[in-house]
Amino acid sequence: MGYQKQYNLFFFAAEIGFVLLLLAAVVVTVKGETHTECGVAQTAFGMCVPYVMGQDPHLSAQCCQGVQSVRSLATTPQSHKAICQCLRLLMLSLGNIDSARAAALSSQCGASTSVIPTTLSFDCTKLA
C-alpha cells in the first residue's frame, strides 16, 4: 500500500472516529433527560448532528425521521420555544454547525417546522 493510500485511509478513519465521538457526546448530553420533551427532541435530532456539522455529506432517512419527531413534539407556542432552545443548547455544545444545512432540514425532510435553530445565535423566543 502506497504512502498516499495509507495517508487517505488514516484520515478517513479519523473522520469516522470524530463522527462517532460526536454521536457519543449527544448521547452523554441527553442521558438522564430522555423522558423530558427536551431529551426526546435532542435524541431525535441526534441523527442529524453529523449532517448539520458538515461531517456527513448526505442527509439520512434517520435524520428526517428525527426532524419529524421533533416537529410532532412542538404542539404549543410554549413547546415550540422550549424545544427550539433545547436544540440550540445542543448545537452550542457541539460548536460548529453549517447554518445552511440546518436551515434546509425541515424543507428537505418534508416536515414544515420552525423549531430547529438555523444558527447558534437563533432567537427561539420569537417563535409563535
Chimera marker file (.cmm) of the C-alpha trace (Angstrom):
<marker_set name="trace">
<marker id="1" x="0.000" y="0.000" z="0.000" r="1" g="1" b="0" radius="0.5"/>
<marker id="2" x="1.430" y="3.352" z="-1.017" r="1" g="1" b="0" radius="0.5"/>
<marker id="3" x="2.082" y="6.218" z="1.322" r="1" g="1" b="0" radius="0.5"/>
<marker id="4" x="-0.779" y="8.315" z="-0.149" r="1" g="1" b="0" radius="0.5"/>
<marker id="5" x="-3.287" y="5.468" z="0.262" r="1" g="1" b="0" radius="0.5"/>
<marker id="6" x="-2.228" y="4.933" z="3.879" r="1" g="1" b="0" radius="0.5"/>
<marker id="7" x="-2.474" y="8.672" z="4.481" r="1" g="1" b="0" radius="0.5"/>
<marker id="8" x="-6.002" y="8.835" z="2.989" r="1" g="1" b="0" radius="0.5"/>
<marker id="9" x="-7.099" y="5.754" z="4.913" r="1" g="1" b="0" radius="0.5"/>
<marker id="10" x="-5.800" y="7.267" z="8.146" r="1" g="1" b="0" radius="0.5"/>
<marker id="11" x="-7.782" y="10.481" z="7.633" r="1" g="1" b="0" radius="0.5"/>
<marker id="12" x="-10.923" y="8.584" z="6.638" r="1" g="1" b="0" radius="0.5"/>
<marker id="13" x="-10.676" y="6.559" z="9.850" r="1" g="1" b="0" radius="0.5"/>
<marker id="14" x="-10.076" y="9.745" z="11.825" r="1" g="1" b="0" radius="0.5"/>
<marker id="15" x="-13.203" y="11.351" z="10.312" r="1" g="1" b="0" radius="0.5"/>
<marker id="16" x="-15.304" y="8.293" z="11.155" r="1" g="1" b="0" radius="0.5"/>
<marker id="17" x="-13.912" y="8.357" z="14.696" r="1" g="1" b="0" radius="0.5"/>
<marker id="18" x="-14.774" y="12.045" z="15.013" r="1" g="1" b="0" radius="0.5"/>
<marker id="19" x="-18.379" y="11.445" z="13.918" r="1" g="1" b="0" radius="0.5"/>
<marker id="20" x="-18.695" y="8.596" z="16.413" r="1" g="1" b="0" radius="0.5"/>
<marker id="21" x="-17.269" y="10.832" z="19.114" r="1" g="1" b="0" radius="0.5"/>
<marker id="22" x="-19.861" y="13.497" z="18.293" r="1" g="1" b="0" radius="0.5"/>
<marker id="23" x="-22.673" y="10.968" z="18.479" r="1" g="1" b="0" radius="0.5"/>
<marker id="24" x="-21.340" y="9.785" z="21.830" r="1" g="1" b="0" radius="0.5"/>
<marker id="25" x="-21.354" y="13.408" z="23.035" r="1" g="1" b="0" radius="0.5"/>
<marker id="26" x="-25.006" y="13.689" z="22.040" r="1" g="1" b="0" radius="0.5"/>
<marker id="27" x="-25.830" y="10.524" z="23.963" r="1" g="1" b="0" radius="0.5"/>
<marker id="28" x="-23.988" y="11.789" z="27.038" r="1" g="1" b="0" radius="0.5"/>
<marker id="29" x="-25.709" y="15.177" z="26.734" r="1" g="1" b="0" radius="0.5"/>
<marker id="30" x="-29.177" y="13.653" z="26.767" r="1" g="1" b="0" radius="0.5"/>
<marker id="31" x="-28.520" y="10.854" z="29.276" r="1" g="1" b="0" radius="0.5"/>
<marker id="32" x="-30.916" y="11.319" z="32.148" r="1" g="1" b="0" radius="0.5"/>
<marker id="33" x="-33.105" y="13.697" z="30.146" r="1" g="1" b="0" radius="0.5"/>
<marker id="34" x="-34.669" y="11.254" z="27.725" r="1" g="1" b="0" radius="0.5"/>
<marker id="35" x="-38.045" y="11.303" z="29.456" r="1" g="1" b="0" radius="0.5"/>
<marker id="36" x="-38.461" y="15.056" z="29.035" r="1" g="1" b="0" radius="0.5"/>
<marker id="37" x="-39.505" y="16.728" z="25.786" r="1" g="1" b="0" radius="0.5"/>
<marker id="38" x="-36.038" y="18.259" z="25.598" r="1" g="1" b="0" radius="0.5"/>
<marker id="39" x="-34.344" y="14.898" z="25.966" r="1" g="1" b="0" radius="0.5"/>
<marker id="40" x="-36.618" y="13.307" z="23.381" r="1" g="1" b="0" radius="0.5"/>
<marker id="41" x="-36.007" y="16.207" z="20.973" r="1" g="1" b="0" radius="0.5"/>
<marker id="42" x="-32.235" y="16.013" z="21.458" r="1" g="1" b="0" radius="0.5"/>
<marker id="43" x="-32.230" y="12.267" z="20.954" r="1" g="1" b="0" radius="0.5"/>
<marker id="44" x="-34.335" y="12.550" z="17.789" r="1" g="1" b="0" radius="0.5"/>
<marker id="45" x="-32.194" y="15.386" z="16.446" r="1" g="1" b="0" radius="0.5"/>
<marker id="46" x="-29.015" y="13.471" z="17.278" r="1" g="1" b="0" radius="0.5"/>
<marker id="47" x="-29.269" y="11.619" z="13.967" r="1" g="1" b="0" radius="0.5"/>
<marker id="48" x="-28.885" y="14.984" z="12.200" r="1" g="1" b="0" radius="0.5"/>
<marker id="49" x="-25.786" y="16.108" z="14.077" r="1" g="1" b="0" radius="0.5"/>
<marker id="50" x="-23.179" y="14.722" z="11.621" r="1" g="1" b="0" radius="0.5"/>
<marker id="51" x="-25.064" y="16.261" z="8.687" r="1" g="1" b="0" radius="0.5"/>
<marker id="52" x="-25.612" y="19.660" z="10.331" r="1" g="1" b="0" radius="0.5"/>
<marker id="53" x="-21.959" y="19.794" z="11.382" r="1" g="1" b="0" radius="0.5"/>
<marker id="54" x="-20.841" y="19.086" z="7.815" r="1" g="1" b="0" radius="0.5"/>
<marker id="55" x="-19.310" y="15.709" z="8.685" r="1" g="1" b="0" radius="0.5"/>
<marker id="56" x="-21.818" y="13.688" z="6.664" r="1" g="1" b="0" radius="0.5"/>
<marker id="57" x="-22.321" y="14.841" z="3.076" r="1" g="1" b="0" radius="0.5"/>
<marker id="58" x="-25.751" y="13.205" z="2.761" r="1" g="1" b="0" radius="0.5"/>
<marker id="59" x="-28.986" y="13.771" z="4.633" r="1" g="1" b="0" radius="0.5"/>
<marker id="60" x="-30.097" y="10.430" z="6.069" r="1" g="1" b="0" radius="0.5"/>
<marker id="61" x="-33.580" y="8.985" z="6.353" r="1" g="1" b="0" radius="0.5"/>
<marker id="62" x="-32.943" y="8.639" z="10.099" r="1" g="1" b="0" radius="0.5"/>
<marker id="63" x="-32.270" y="12.367" z="10.350" r="1" g="1" b="0" radius="0.5"/>
<marker id="64" x="-35.544" y="13.136" z="8.575" r="1" g="1" b="0" radius="0.5"/>
<marker id="65" x="-37.368" y="10.788" z="10.948" r="1" g="1" b="0" radius="0.5"/>
<marker id="66" x="-35.791" y="12.749" z="13.793" r="1" g="1" b="0" radius="0.5"/>
<marker id="67" x="-36.946" y="16.051" z="12.286" r="1" g="1" b="0" radius="0.5"/>
<marker id="68" x="-40.479" y="14.627" z="12.011" r="1" g="1" b="0" radius="0.5"/>
<marker id="69" x="-40.301" y="13.540" z="15.661" r="1" g="1" b="0" radius="0.5"/>
<marker id="70" x="-39.119" y="16.969" z="16.773" r="1" g="1" b="0" radius="0.5"/>
<marker id="71" x="-41.950" y="18.567" z="14.820" r="1" g="1" b="0" radius="0.5"/>
<marker id="72" x="-44.537" y="16.318" z="16.466" r="1" g="1" b="0" radius="0.5"/>
<marker id="73" x="-43.280" y="17.317" z="19.935" r="1" g="1" b="0" radius="0.5"/>
<marker id="74" x="-43.851" y="21.026" z="19.295" r="1" g="1" b="0" radius="0.5"/>
<marker id="75" x="-47.605" y="21.316" z="19.697" r="1" g="1" b="0" radius="0.5"/>
<marker id="76" x="-47.970" y="24.651" z="21.507" r="1" g="1" b="0" radius="0.5"/>
<marker id="77" x="-46.223" y="28.019" z="21.276" r="1" g="1" b="0" radius="0.5"/>
<marker id="78" x="-44.513" y="27.276" z="24.605" r="1" g="1" b="0" radius="0.5"/>
<marker id="79" x="-43.281" y="23.878" z="23.428" r="1" g="1" b="0" radius="0.5"/>
<marker id="80" x="-42.014" y="25.443" z="20.166" r="1" g="1" b="0" radius="0.5"/>
<marker id="81" x="-39.849" y="27.836" z="22.157" r="1" g="1" b="0" radius="0.5"/>
<marker id="82" x="-38.705" y="25.247" z="24.692" r="1" g="1" b="0" radius="0.5"/>
<marker id="83" x="-37.729" y="22.633" z="22.102" r="1" g="1" b="0" radius="0.5"/>
<marker id="84" x="-36.003" y="25.249" z="19.953" r="1" g="1" b="0" radius="0.5"/>
<marker id="85" x="-33.978" y="26.436" z="22.955" r="1" g="1" b="0" radius="0.5"/>
<marker id="86" x="-33.157" y="22.852" z="23.891" r="1" g="1" b="0" radius="0.5"/>
<marker id="87" x="-31.848" y="22.117" z="20.380" r="1" g="1" b="0" radius="0.5"/>
<marker id="88" x="-29.974" y="25.431" z="20.269" r="1" g="1" b="0" radius="0.5"/>
<marker id="89" x="-28.176" y="24.493" z="23.504" r="1" g="1" b="0" radius="0.5"/>
<marker id="90" x="-27.287" y="21.123" z="21.990" r="1" g="1" b="0" radius="0.5"/>
<marker id="91" x="-25.883" y="22.871" z="18.908" r="1" g="1" b="0" radius="0.5"/>
<marker id="92" x="-23.941" y="25.296" z="21.094" r="1" g="1" b="0" radius="0.5"/>
<marker id="93" x="-22.380" y="22.380" z="22.959" r="1" g="1" b="0" radius="0.5"/>
<marker id="94" x="-21.296" y="20.875" z="19.644" r="1" g="1" b="0" radius="0.5"/>
<marker id="95" x="-19.758" y="24.101" z="18.429" r="1" g="1" b="0" radius="0.5"/>
<marker id="96" x="-19.631" y="24.394" z="14.682" r="1" g="1" b="0" radius="0.5"/>
<marker id="97" x="-22.772" y="23.929" z="12.601" r="1" g="1" b="0" radius="0.5"/>
<marker id="98" x="-23.489" y="24.536" z="8.937" r="1" g="1" b="0" radius="0.5"/>
<marker id="99" x="-26.291" y="27.113" z="9.077" r="1" g="1" b="0" radius="0.5"/>
<marker id="100" x="-27.407" y="26.456" z="5.504" r="1" g="1" b="0" radius="0.5"/>
<marker id="101" x="-27.836" y="22.752" z="6.245" r="1" g="1" b="0" radius="0.5"/>
<marker id="102" x="-29.685" y="23.463" z="9.489" r="1" g="1" b="0" radius="0.5"/>
<marker id="103" x="-31.980" y="25.940" z="7.724" r="1" g="1" b="0" radius="0.5"/>
<marker id="104" x="-32.825" y="23.446" z="4.964" r="1" g="1" b="0" radius="0.5"/>
<marker id="105" x="-33.572" y="20.463" z="7.214" r="1" g="1" b="0" radius="0.5"/>
<marker id="106" x="-37.327" y="20.935" z="7.548" r="1" g="1" b="0" radius="0.5"/>
<marker id="107" x="-37.913" y="21.501" z="3.822" r="1" g="1" b="0" radius="0.5"/>
<marker id="108" x="-35.565" y="18.694" z="2.755" r="1" g="1" b="0" radius="0.5"/>
<marker id="109" x="-37.314" y="16.321" z="5.143" r="1" g="1" b="0" radius="0.5"/>
<marker id="110" x="-40.812" y="17.454" z="4.189" r="1" g="1" b="0" radius="0.5"/>
<marker id="111" x="-41.561" y="18.499" z="7.765" r="1" g="1" b="0" radius="0.5"/>
<marker id="112" x="-42.665" y="22.101" z="7.977" r="1" g="1" b="0" radius="0.5"/>
<marker id="113" x="-41.323" y="23.300" z="11.314" r="1" g="1" b="0" radius="0.5"/>
<marker id="114" x="-39.559" y="26.331" z="12.699" r="1" g="1" b="0" radius="0.5"/>
<marker id="115" x="-38.353" y="24.790" z="15.966" r="1" g="1" b="0" radius="0.5"/>
<marker id="116" x="-34.965" y="23.733" z="14.600" r="1" g="1" b="0" radius="0.5"/>
<marker id="117" x="-32.498" y="26.595" z="15.105" r="1" g="1" b="0" radius="0.5"/>
<marker id="118" x="-30.709" y="27.636" z="11.938" r="1" g="1" b="0" radius="0.5"/>
<marker id="119" x="-27.754" y="29.350" z="13.630" r="1" g="1" b="0" radius="0.5"/>
<marker id="120" x="-26.061" y="29.232" z="17.031" r="1" g="1" b="0" radius="0.5"/>
<marker id="121" x="-27.474" y="32.709" z="17.753" r="1" g="1" b="0" radius="0.5"/>
<marker id="122" x="-31.037" y="31.826" z="16.697" r="1" g="1" b="0" radius="0.5"/>
<marker id="123" x="-33.614" y="33.596" z="18.904" r="1" g="1" b="0" radius="0.5"/>
<marker id="124" x="-36.107" y="30.938" z="19.942" r="1" g="1" b="0" radius="0.5"/>
<marker id="125" x="-38.179" y="33.456" z="21.930" r="1" g="1" b="0" radius="0.5"/>
<marker id="126" x="-39.512" y="34.903" z="18.665" r="1" g="1" b="0" radius="0.5"/>
<marker id="127" x="-41.263" y="31.693" z="17.696" r="1" g="1" b="0" radius="0.5"/>
<marker id="128" x="-45.048" y="31.670" z="17.849" r="1" g="1" b="0" radius="0.5"/>
<link id1="1" id2="2" r="1" g="1" b="0" radius="0.2"/>
<link id1="2" id2="3" r="1" g="1" b="0" radius="0.2"/>
<link id1="3" id2="4" r="1" g="1" b="0" radius="0.2"/>
<link id1="4" id2="5" r="1" g="1" b="0" radius="0.2"/>
<link id1="5" id2="6" r="1" g="1" b="0" radius="0.2"/>
<link id1="6" id2="7" r="1" g="1" b="0" radius="0.2"/>
<link id1="7" id2="8" r="1" g="1" b="0" radius="0.2"/>
<link id1="8" id2="9" r="1" g="1" b="0" radius="0.2"/>
<link id1="9" id2="10" r="1" g="1" b="0" radius="0.2"/>
<link id1="10" id2="11" r="1" g="1" b="0" radius="0.2"/>
<link id1="11" id2="12" r="1" g="1" b="0" radius="0.2"/>
<link id1="12" id2="13" r="1" g="1" b="0" radius="0.2"/>
<link id1="13" id2="14" r="1" g="1" b="0" radius="0.2"/>
<link id1="14" id2="15" r="1" g="1" b="0" radius="0.2"/>
<link id1="15" id2="16" r="1" g="1" b="0" radius="0.2"/>
<link id1="16" id2="17" r="1" g="1" b="0" radius="0.2"/>
<link id1="17" id2="18" r="1" g="1" b="0" radius="0.2"/>
<link id1="18" id2="19" r="1" g="1" b="0" radius="0.2"/>
<link id1="19" id2="20" r="1" g="1" b="0" radius="0.2"/>
<link id1="20" id2="21" r="1" g="1" b="0" radius="0.2"/>
<link id1="21" id2="22" r="1" g="1" b="0" radius="0.2"/>
<link id1="22" id2="23" r="1" g="1" b="0" radius="0.2"/>
<link id1="23" id2="24" r="1" g="1" b="0" radius="0.2"/>
<link id1="24" id2="25" r="1" g="1" b="0" radius="0.2"/>
<link id1="25" id2="26" r="1" g="1" b="0" radius="0.2"/>
<link id1="26" id2="27" r="1" g="1" b="0" radius="0.2"/>
<link id1="27" id2="28" r="1" g="1" b="0" radius="0.2"/>
<link id1="28" id2="29" r="1" g="1" b="0" radius="0.2"/>
<link id1="29" id2="30" r="1" g="1" b="0" radius="0.2"/>
<link id1="30" id2="31" r="1" g="1" b="0" radius="0.2"/>
<link id1="31" id2="32" r="1" g="1" b="0" radius="0.2"/>
<link id1="32" id2="33" r="1" g="1" b="0" radius="0.2"/>
<link id1="33" id2="34" r="1" g="1" b="0" radius="0.2"/>
<link id1="34" id2="35" r="1" g="1" b="0" radius="0.2"/>
<link id1="35" id2="36" r="1" g="1" b="0" radius="0.2"/>
<link id1="36" id2="37" r="1" g="1" b="0" radius="0.2"/>
<link id1="37" id2="38" r="1" g="1" b="0" radius="0.2"/>
<link id1="38" id2="39" r="1" g="1" b="0" radius="0.2"/>
<link id1="39" id2="40" r="1" g="1" b="0" radius="0.2"/>
<link id1="40" id2="41" r="1" g="1" b="0" radius="0.2"/>
<link id1="41" id2="42" r="1" g="1" b="0" radius="0.2"/>
<link id1="42" id2="43" r="1" g="1" b="0" radius="0.2"/>
<link id1="43" id2="44" r="1" g="1" b="0" radius="0.2"/>
<link id1="44" id2="45" r="1" g="1" b="0" radius="0.2"/>
<link id1="45" id2="46" r="1" g="1" b="0" radius="0.2"/>
<link id1="46" id2="47" r="1" g="1" b="0" radius="0.2"/>
<link id1="47" id2="48" r="1" g="1" b="0" radius="0.2"/>
<link id1="48" id2="49" r="1" g="1" b="0" radius="0.2"/>
<link id1="49" id2="50" r="1" g="1" b="0" radius="0.2"/>
<link id1="50" id2="51" r="1" g="1" b="0" radius="0.2"/>
<link id1="51" id2="52" r="1" g="1" b="0" radius="0.2"/>
<link id1="52" id2="53" r="1" g="1" b="0" radius="0.2"/>
<link id1="53" id2="54" r="1" g="1" b="0" radius="0.2"/>
<link id1="54" id2="55" r="1" g="1" b="0" radius="0.2"/>
<link id1="55" id2="56" r="1" g="1" b="0" radius="0.2"/>
<link id1="56" id2="57" r="1" g="1" b="0" radius="0.2"/>
<link id1="57" id2="58" r="1" g="1" b="0" radius="0.2"/>
<link id1="58" id2="59" r="1" g="1" b="0" radius="0.2"/>
<link id1="59" id2="60" r="1" g="1" b="0" radius="0.2"/>
<link id1="60" id2="61" r="1" g="1" b="0" radius="0.2"/>
<link id1="61" id2="62" r="1" g="1" b="0" radius="0.2"/>
<link id1="62" id2="63" r="1" g="1" b="0" radius="0.2"/>
<link id1="63" id2="64" r="1" g="1" b="0" radius="0.2"/>
<link id1="64" id2="65" r="1" g="1" b="0" radius="0.2"/>
<link id1="65" id2="66" r="1" g="1" b="0" radius="0.2"/>
<link id1="66" id2="67" r="1" g="1" b="0" radius="0.2"/>
<link id1="67" id2="68" r="1" g="1" b="0" radius="0.2"/>
<link id1="68" id2="69" r="1" g="1" b="0" radius="0.2"/>
<link id1="69" id2="70" r="1" g="1" b="0" radius="0.2"/>
<link id1="70" id2="71" r="1" g="1" b="0" radius="0.2"/>
<link id1="71" id2="72" r="1" g="1" b="0" radius="0.2"/>
<link id1="72" id2="73" r="1" g="1" b="0" radius="0.2"/>
<link id1="73" id2="74" r="1" g="1" b="0" radius="0.2"/>
<link id1="74" id2="75" r="1" g="1" b="0" radius="0.2"/>
<link id1="75" id2="76" r="1" g="1" b="0" radius="0.2"/>
<link id1="76" id2="77" r="1" g="1" b="0" radius="0.2"/>
<link id1="77" id2="78" r="1" g="1" b="0" radius="0.2"/>
<link id1="78" id2="79" r="1" g="1" b="0" radius="0.2"/>
<link id1="79" id2="80" r="1" g="1" b="0" radius="0.2"/>
<link id1="80" id2="81" r="1" g="1" b="0" radius="0.2"/>
<link id1="81" id2="82" r="1" g="1" b="0" radius="0.2"/>
<link id1="82" id2="83" r="1" g="1" b="0" radius="0.2"/>
<link id1="83" id2="84" r="1" g="1" b="0" radius="0.2"/>
<link id1="84" id2="85" r="1" g="1" b="0" radius="0.2"/>
<link id1="85" id2="86" r="1" g="1" b="0" radius="0.2"/>
<link id1="86" id2="87" r="1" g="1" b="0" radius="0.2"/>
<link id1="87" id2="88" r="1" g="1" b="0" radius="0.2"/>
<link id1="88" id2="89" r="1" g="1" b="0" radius="0.2"/>
<link id1="89" id2="90" r="1" g="1" b="0" radius="0.2"/>
<link id1="90" id2="91" r="1" g="1" b="0" radius="0.2"/>
<link id1="91" id2="92" r="1" g="1" b="0" radius="0.2"/>
<link id1="92" id2="93" r="1" g="1" b="0" radius="0.2"/>
<link id1="93" id2="94" r="1" g="1" b="0" radius="0.2"/>
<link id1="94" id2="95" r="1" g="1" b="0" radius="0.2"/>
<link id1="95" id2="96" r="1" g="1" b="0" radius="0.2"/>
<link id1="96" id2="97" r="1" g="1" b="0" radius="0.2"/>
<link id1="97" id2="98" r="1" g="1" b="0" radius="0.2"/>
<link id1="98" id2="99" r="1" g="1" b="0" radius="0.2"/>
<link id1="99" id2="100" r="1" g="1" b="0" radius="0.2"/>
<link id1="100" id2="101" r="1" g="1" b="0" radius="0.2"/>
<link id1="101" id2="102" r="1" g="1" b="0" radius="0.2"/>
<link id1="102" id2="103" r="1" g="1" b="0" radius="0.2"/>
<link id1="103" id2="104" r="1" g="1" b="0" radius="0.2"/>
<link id1="104" id2="105" r="1" g="1" b="0" radius="0.2"/>
<link id1="105" id2="106" r="1" g="1" b="0" radius="0.2"/>
<link id1="106" id2="107" r="1" g="1" b="0" radius="0.2"/>
<link id1="107" id2="108" r="1" g="1" b="0" radius="0.2"/>
<link id1="108" id2="109" r="1" g="1" b="0" radius="0.2"/>
<link id1="109" id2="110" r="1" g="1" b="0" radius="0.2"/>
<link id1="110" id2="111" r="1" g="1" b="0" radius="0.2"/>
<link id1="111" id2="112" r="1" g="1" b="0" radius="0.2"/>
<link id1="112" id2="113" r="1" g="1" b="0" radius="0.2"/>
<link id1="113" id2="114" r="1" g="1" b="0" radius="0.2"/>
<link id1="114" id2="115" r="1" g="1" b="0" radius="0.2"/>
<link id1="115" id2="116" r="1" g="1" b="0" radius="0.2"/>
<link id1="116" id2="117" r="1" g="1" b="0" radius="0.2"/>
<link id1="117" id2="118" r="1" g="1" b="0" radius="0.2"/>
<link id1="118" id2="119" r="1" g="1" b="0" radius="0.2"/>
<link id1="119" id2="120" r="1" g="1" b="0" radius="0.2"/>
<link id1="120" id2="121" r="1" g="1" b="0" radius="0.2"/>
<link id1="121" id2="122" r="1" g="1" b="0" radius="0.2"/>
<link id1="122" id2="123" r="1" g="1" b="0" radius="0.2"/>
<link id1="123" id2="124" r="1" g="1" b="0" radius="0.2"/>
<link id1="124" id2="125" r="1" g="1" b="0" radius="0.2"/>
<link id1="125" id2="126" r="1" g="1" b="0" radius="0.2"/>
<link id1="126" id2="127" r="1" g="1" b="0" radius="0.2"/>
<link id1="127" id2="128" r="1" g="1" b="0" radius="0.2"/>
</marker_set>
